[in-house]
Structure formats: C-alpha cells, structure tokens
Amino acid sequence: MAKRVQVVLNADVLSLGKDGDLVEVAPGYARNYLLPQRKAVPVTPAVMRQVEARRAKEAARQASLKAEAEAFRTALTTIGRFTVKKQTGGDDVLFGTVTNGDVAEVIEAATKKELDRRDILVPEIHRTGSYKVQIKLHPEVTAEINLEVASY
C-alpha cells in the first residue's frame, strides 16, 4: 500500500493547503475525509491540465490587479496633496485625531475610487500641518501621499 497519495484540493483545508493546491496526504485521510467531503480529487492528467489552466488564469488576474494598482498610485502622486479639515483649539491642536477613515473619505472624494481604510497607515496626528501617509494598494504596490491637516 502506498505511503502517500497525491490529491488536488477543491477547497481550502486548514493546515493543508488552498483551493487548487497539489498536496500529498495519507491514503486514509484522502479516502475517508477529503474525497467523500469533495474537498479534493485524485490526481489525473486531466485534473493537472485544469490546475495549470487555473494557475495561469490566476496569474493573469494578479498581473492586471497589480497594473491597476500602479496606475492608481500614479494618479495619487499626480494629485499630490489631499486636505483634511478638522476642528482645532488653541495652538493648532486638534480636537481628536485624524483617522485612516478620514483619509479614505478625502481620497474617495477626490478620485471617486473607494479604498479600504485598513490599508491606510496614518501617523499620529494631533496638530495641523503636513504629513506623509502610506497606502497599501496591492501586496507589492504602496503609495505615499501628502496630507495637509487644516482647521475649519
């Protein structure tokens, strides 16, 4: 009896792999859990061709997402400066702070493109002035914008 069996996963399996991965597992695990639950299929030449086609399609999709992120980074640098208006007290000290949600709203108003606020890294801002803010547009593409904090 074989020591290990190769299967292609149809779904993400915790601590084993993601959808489309080729993994080696114990024969009993494949026979008793993965195959009946339809979480995997045995490896055949036809299945391998499907896996390769799926990987090529995913690589093309990732390349287009990266190109789109780089184009958006260029658009952000072309705009140059974004302004956030906050209420201030004496000596230009803000009531509260500037959050990544505030920055996301300003960018969305200027570019008409929605950003996830969790991808924006804002330094501690408690005074009016000019600050640098980093935005993660893609795992490989990061933009840095100038943020002007002013009082209203």
Phi and psi restraints in degrees (value plus and minus 20) as a CYANA .aco file:
   2 ALA   PHI     -89.1   -49.1
   2 ALA   PSI     125.0   165.0
   3 LYS   PHI     -95.8   -55.8
   3 LYS   PSI     -60.3   -20.3
   4 ARG   PHI    -155.5  -115.5
   4 ARG   PSI     132.0   172.0
   5 VAL   PHI    -144.9  -104.9
   5 VAL   PSI     118.2   158.2
   6 GLN   PHI    -112.4   -72.4
   6 GLN   PSI     113.9   153.9
   7 VAL   PHI    -157.8  -117.8
   7 VAL   PSI     138.9   178.9
   8 VAL   PHI    -129.3   -89.3
   8 VAL   PSI     106.6   146.6
   9 LEU   PHI     -95.7   -55.7
   9 LEU   PSI     117.6   157.6
  10 ASN   PHI    -117.0   -77.0
  10 ASN   PSI     -33.6     6.4
  11 ALA   PHI    -167.4  -127.4
  11 ALA   PSI     143.2   183.2
  12 ASP   PHI     -89.3   -49.3
  12 ASP   PSI     111.5   151.5
  13 VAL   PHI    -142.1  -102.1
  13 VAL   PSI     104.3   144.3
  14 LEU   PHI     -76.7   -36.7
  14 LEU   PSI     112.8   152.8
  15 SER   PHI      42.2    82.2
  15 SER   PSI      -4.7    35.3
  16 LEU   PHI    -142.7  -102.7
  16 LEU   PSI     -69.8   -29.8
  17 GLY   PHI     148.0   188.0
  17 GLY   PSI    -198.9  -158.9
  18 LYS   PHI    -124.4   -84.4
  18 LYS   PSI     150.6   190.6
  19 ASP   PHI     -75.6   -35.6
  19 ASP   PSI     106.6   146.6
  20 GLY   PHI      74.4   114.4
  20 GLY   PSI     -26.7    13.3
  21 ASP   PHI     -95.7   -55.7
  21 ASP   PSI     125.2   165.2
  22 LEU   PHI    -116.1   -76.1
  22 LEU   PSI      97.6   137.6
  23 VAL   PHI    -149.6  -109.6
  23 VAL   PSI     136.3   176.3
  24 GLU   PHI    -126.8   -86.8
  24 GLU   PSI     109.1   149.1
  25 VAL   PHI    -154.1  -114.1
  25 VAL   PSI     149.1   189.1
  26 ALA   PHI     -87.2   -47.2
  26 ALA   PSI     125.8   165.8
  27 PRO   PHI     -79.7   -39.7
  27 PRO   PSI     -57.3   -17.3
  28 GLY   PHI     -86.9   -46.9
  28 GLY   PSI     -58.2   -18.2
  29 TYR   PHI     -84.4   -44.4
  29 TYR   PSI     -62.0   -22.0
  30 ALA   PHI     -87.4   -47.4
  30 ALA   PSI     -67.4   -27.4
  31 ARG   PHI     -89.3   -49.3
  31 ARG   PSI     -58.5   -18.5
  32 ASN   PHI    -114.8   -74.8
  32 ASN   PSI     -42.0    -2.0
  33 TYR   PHI    -143.6  -103.6
  33 TYR   PSI     -79.2   -39.2
  34 LEU   PHI     -85.0   -45.0
  34 LEU   PSI     -67.3   -27.3
  35 LEU   PHI     -90.9   -50.9
  35 LEU   PSI     -66.3   -26.3
  36 PRO   PHI     -84.3   -44.3
  36 PRO   PSI     -53.2   -13.2
  37 GLN   PHI    -100.7   -60.7
  37 GLN   PSI     -22.5    17.5
  38 ARG   PHI      39.0    79.0
  38 ARG   PSI      14.2    54.2
  39 LYS   PHI    -111.3   -71.3
  39 LYS   PSI     -29.2    10.8
  40 ALA   PHI    -174.5  -134.5
  40 ALA   PSI     141.1   181.1
  41 VAL   PHI    -150.2  -110.2
  41 VAL   PSI     129.3   169.3
  42 PRO   PHI     -84.7   -44.7
  42 PRO   PSI     133.6   173.6
  43 VAL   PHI     -98.8   -58.8
  43 VAL   PSI     105.7   145.7
  44 THR   PHI    -155.3  -115.3
  44 THR   PSI     144.4   184.4
  45 PRO   PHI     -78.6   -38.6
  45 PRO   PSI     -57.1   -17.1
  46 ALA   PHI     -86.3   -46.3
  46 ALA   PSI     -61.5   -21.5
  47 VAL   PHI     -85.3   -45.3
  47 VAL   PSI     -58.9   -18.9
  48 MET   PHI     -84.3   -44.3
  48 MET   PSI     -58.2   -18.2
  49 ARG   PHI     -83.9   -43.9
  49 ARG   PSI     -61.3   -21.3
  50 GLN   PHI     -82.9   -42.9
  50 GLN   PSI     -61.0   -21.0
  51 VAL   PHI     -83.1   -43.1
  51 VAL   PSI     -64.5   -24.5
  52 GLU   PHI     -83.8   -43.8
  52 GLU   PSI     -61.0   -21.0
  53 ALA   PHI     -83.9   -43.9
  53 ALA   PSI     -61.1   -21.1
  54 ARG   PHI     -84.7   -44.7
  54 ARG   PSI     -60.6   -20.6
  55 ARG   PHI     -85.6   -45.6
  55 ARG   PSI     -60.6   -20.6
  56 ALA   PHI     -84.8   -44.8
  56 ALA   PSI     -61.4   -21.4
  57 LYS   PHI     -84.7   -44.7
  57 LYS   PSI     -60.9   -20.9
  58 GLU   PHI     -86.8   -46.8
  58 GLU   PSI     -58.8   -18.8
  59 ALA   PHI     -84.2   -44.2
  59 ALA   PSI     -60.6   -20.6
  60 ALA   PHI     -85.0   -45.0
  60 ALA   PSI     -59.4   -19.4
  61 ARG   PHI     -85.0   -45.0
  61 ARG   PSI     -63.3   -23.3
  62 GLN   PHI     -84.5   -44.5
  62 GLN   PSI     -57.5   -17.5
  63 ALA   PHI     -85.1   -45.1
  63 ALA   PSI     -60.1   -20.1
  64 SER   PHI     -88.6   -48.6
  64 SER   PSI     -56.6   -16.6
  65 LEU   PHI     -84.8   -44.8
  65 LEU   PSI     -59.3   -19.3
  66 LYS   PHI     -86.6   -46.6
  66 LYS   PSI     -61.6   -21.6
  67 ALA   PHI     -83.5   -43.5
  67 ALA   PSI     -59.9   -19.9
  68 GLU   PHI     -84.5   -44.5
  68 GLU   PSI     -60.3   -20.3
  69 ALA   PHI     -86.2   -46.2
  69 ALA   PSI     -59.2   -19.2
  70 GLU   PHI     -86.8   -46.8
  70 GLU   PSI     -56.6   -16.6
  71 ALA   PHI     -85.9   -45.9
  71 ALA   PSI     -59.2   -19.2
  72 PHE   PHI     -88.6   -48.6
  72 PHE   PSI     -56.6   -16.6
  73 ARG   PHI     -81.5   -41.5
  73 ARG   PSI     -61.4   -21.4
  74 THR   PHI     -83.1   -43.1
  74 THR   PSI     -60.5   -20.5
  75 ALA   PHI     -83.9   -43.9
  75 ALA   PSI     -60.4   -20.4
  76 LEU   PHI     -85.6   -45.6
  76 LEU   PSI     -60.6   -20.6
  77 THR   PHI     -90.8   -50.8
  77 THR   PSI     -48.4    -8.4
  78 THR   PHI     -87.5   -47.5
  78 THR   PSI     -61.5   -21.5
  79 ILE   PHI     -83.3   -43.3
  79 ILE   PSI     -62.5   -22.5
  80 GLY   PHI      69.4   109.4
  80 GLY   PSI     -85.1   -45.1
  81 ARG   PHI    -153.0  -113.0
  81 ARG   PSI     116.2   156.2
  82 PHE   PHI    -136.0   -96.0
  82 PHE   PSI     124.6   164.6
  83 THR   PHI    -138.9   -98.9
  83 THR   PSI     110.9   150.9
  84 VAL   PHI    -133.8   -93.8
  84 VAL   PSI     109.5   149.5
  85 LYS   PHI    -125.5   -85.5
  85 LYS   PSI     107.5   147.5
  86 LYS   PHI    -153.4  -113.4
  86 LYS   PSI     138.2   178.2
  87 GLN   PHI     -96.7   -56.7
  87 GLN   PSI     116.4   156.4
  88 THR   PHI    -144.1  -104.1
  88 THR   PSI     141.1   181.1
  89 GLY   PHI    -128.8   -88.8
  89 GLY   PSI    -167.0  -127.0
  90 GLY   PHI     -91.4   -51.4
  90 GLY   PSI     132.3   172.3
  91 ASP   PHI      38.3    78.3
  91 ASP   PSI      12.8    52.8
  92 ASP   PHI      37.1    77.1
  92 ASP   PSI      12.0    52.0
  93 VAL   PHI    -111.0   -71.0
  93 VAL   PSI     112.7   152.7
  94 LEU   PHI     -97.8   -57.8
  94 LEU   PSI     127.9   167.9
  95 PHE   PHI    -103.3   -63.3
  95 PHE   PSI      86.6   126.6
  96 GLY   PHI      71.7   111.7
  96 GLY   PSI    -167.4  -127.4
  97 THR   PHI    -169.0  -129.0
  97 THR   PSI     149.3   189.3
  98 VAL   PHI    -110.5   -70.5
  98 VAL   PSI     105.0   145.0
  99 THR   PHI    -123.3   -83.3
  99 THR   PSI     148.7   188.7
 100 ASN   PHI     -87.0   -47.0
 100 ASN   PSI     -44.9    -4.9
 101 GLY   PHI     -87.1   -47.1
 101 GLY   PSI     -59.2   -19.2
 102 ASP   PHI     -82.4   -42.4
 102 ASP   PSI     -63.7   -23.7
 103 VAL   PHI     -84.7   -44.7
 103 VAL   PSI     -61.0   -21.0
 104 ALA   PHI     -82.0   -42.0
 104 ALA   PSI     -60.2   -20.2
 105 GLU   PHI     -85.0   -45.0
 105 GLU   PSI     -60.8   -20.8
 106 VAL   PHI     -85.8   -45.8
 106 VAL   PSI     -63.9   -23.9
 107 ILE   PHI     -86.3   -46.3
 107 ILE   PSI     -60.7   -20.7
 108 GLU   PHI     -84.0   -44.0
 108 GLU   PSI     -58.5   -18.5
 109 ALA   PHI     -85.8   -45.8
 109 ALA   PSI     -55.5   -15.5
 110 ALA   PHI    -102.1   -62.1
 110 ALA   PSI     -55.4   -15.4
 111 THR   PHI    -129.6   -89.6
 111 THR   PSI     -31.3     8.7
 112 LYS   PHI      42.1    82.1
 112 LYS   PSI       3.2    43.2
 113 LYS   PHI    -142.5  -102.5
 113 LYS   PSI     111.0   151.0
 114 GLU   PHI    -101.8   -61.8
 114 GLU   PSI     114.9   154.9
 115 LEU   PHI    -137.3   -97.3
 115 LEU   PSI     129.0   169.0
 116 ASP   PHI    -100.8   -60.8
 116 ASP   PSI     105.5   145.5
 117 ARG   PHI     -84.1   -44.1
 117 ARG   PSI     -42.5    -2.5
 118 ARG   PHI     -92.0   -52.0
 118 ARG   PSI     -35.6     4.4
 119 ASP   PHI    -111.4   -71.4
 119 ASP   PSI     -15.7    24.3
 120 ILE   PHI    -127.2   -87.2
 120 ILE   PSI     107.4   147.4
 121 LEU   PHI    -128.2   -88.2
 121 LEU   PSI      87.2   127.2
 122 VAL   PHI    -125.7   -85.7
 122 VAL   PSI     110.7   150.7
 123 PRO   PHI     -90.4   -50.4
 123 PRO   PSI     151.0   191.0
 124 GLU   PHI     -85.2   -45.2
 124 GLU   PSI      97.9   137.9
 125 ILE   PHI    -142.1  -102.1
 125 ILE   PSI      93.8   133.8
 126 HIS   PHI    -145.7  -105.7
 126 HIS   PSI     -21.2    18.8
 127 ARG   PHI    -153.5  -113.5
 127 ARG   PSI     142.2   182.2
 128 THR   PHI     -93.0   -53.0
 128 THR   PSI     135.7   175.7
 129 GLY   PHI     127.6   167.6
 129 GLY   PSI    -185.1  -145.1
 130 SER   PHI    -129.8   -89.8
 130 SER   PSI     115.6   155.6
 131 TYR   PHI    -156.8  -116.8
 131 TYR   PSI     137.4   177.4
 132 LYS   PHI    -120.8   -80.8
 132 LYS   PSI     112.6   152.6
 133 VAL   PHI    -144.6  -104.6
 133 VAL   PSI     114.1   154.1
 134 GLN   PHI    -121.2   -81.2
 134 GLN   PSI     119.3   159.3
 135 ILE   PHI    -147.1  -107.1
 135 ILE   PSI     105.8   145.8
 136 LYS   PHI    -112.1   -72.1
 136 LYS   PSI      87.2   127.2
 137 LEU   PHI    -110.6   -70.6
 137 LEU   PSI     -45.5    -5.5
 138 HIS   PHI    -178.8  -138.8
 138 HIS   PSI     137.3   177.3
 139 PRO   PHI     -74.7   -34.7
 139 PRO   PSI     -44.4    -4.4
 140 GLU   PHI    -131.0   -91.0
 140 GLU   PSI     -21.9    18.1
 141 VAL   PHI    -145.4  -105.4
 141 VAL   PSI     101.1   141.1
 142 THR   PHI    -146.2  -106.2
 142 THR   PSI     115.3   155.3
 143 ALA   PHI    -130.6   -90.6
 143 ALA   PSI     129.0   169.0
 144 GLU   PHI    -142.5  -102.5
 144 GLU   PSI     104.7   144.7
 145 ILE   PHI    -137.7   -97.7
 145 ILE   PSI     140.3   180.3
 146 ASN   PHI    -114.6   -74.6
 146 ASN   PSI     109.6   149.6
 147 LEU   PHI    -138.4   -98.4
 147 LEU   PSI     102.5   142.5
 148 GLU   PHI    -121.9   -81.9
 148 GLU   PSI     101.3   141.3
 149 VAL   PHI    -122.0   -82.0
 149 VAL   PSI     101.0   141.0
 150 ALA   PHI    -148.2  -108.2
 150 ALA   PSI     141.6   181.6
 151 SER   PHI    -114.9   -74.9
 151 SER   PSI     135.8   175.8
